Amino acid sequence: MTEKFVREKLPASIRAHIELLERMRQDFVANVSHELRTPLTVIRGYVELLKDQPEFQTSRYAPMFTHMLEHTLRMGHLIDDLLLLSHLESHEQEVEVGEVVDVPALLFRVVDDAKNISGDNEHHITLTADSNLKLIGIKEELKSLFSNLIINAVKYTPKQGSVFIHWEVVDGQPVFFVKDTGIGIAKKHLPRITERFYRVDKARSRESGGTGLGLAIVKHVVLRHEAELRIESKLHEGSTFTCLFPMSRLANGAKS
């Protein structure tokens, strides 16, 4: 039973009150996040400037500046995710008019980023993509969806583990999935992991630099593109995140 279905069964006055509260929350988050962005950019600039000064690079202050910069960058990512999520939540209707998105090209760029993040962990990241398979949608939203799922797979997979990424037509339907050999997710957490700020392992999430909003963003992008998100995972055995898009989202001539 979906949240939308439950809400439609409520009396009109209660629905209106809930919608008003949600708009107030969305406006508050968006406004606060926007106002924080400018001062945070200024702070980051000064920290970077001080960190690069020769007199500080060999002093006892060097680790402090590095630590401050790491947290400033993390706060920047959090603000960006909050603004994106606020936008997605305030535009919940499906994307009716979009652009032709070259998904394979987008995935190759995201995979390059994932390999850079992997670094010395030497993950085995493989991408299999149908070069003719393109979607009608919002490019930046789809990029965020793919990036969140792929980067998460890398961050939660131990050193030299494997991440498999596929983009293809399965049983007549465009399908994107990411499968990893990572730490996995206990069954009790699966119903809630797309909630904003829900963390399976709070300490590990913070160490990885996550904002706790990635899967909430994924959920909303999936809904706006009329797709379905499926999650399969076993603790210590890895996870698979699958996005099934409708055939109506295929660009003309995309199907091979």
Buried (B, 14 or more C-beta within 10 A) or exposed (E): EEEEEEEEEEEEEEEEEEEEEEEEEBEEBBEEBEEBBEEBEEBBEEBBEBBEEEEBEEEEBEEBBEEBBEEBBBBBBBBBBBBBBBBBBEEEEBBEEBEBBBBBEBBEEBBEEBBEBBEEEEBEBEBEBBEEBBBBBBBEBBBBBBBBBBBBBBBBBEEEBBBBBBBBBEEEBBBBBBBBBBBBBEEEBBEEBBEBEBBBBEEEBEEBEBBBBBBBBBBBBBBBBBBEBEBBBEBEEBBBBBBBBBEEBBBEEBBE
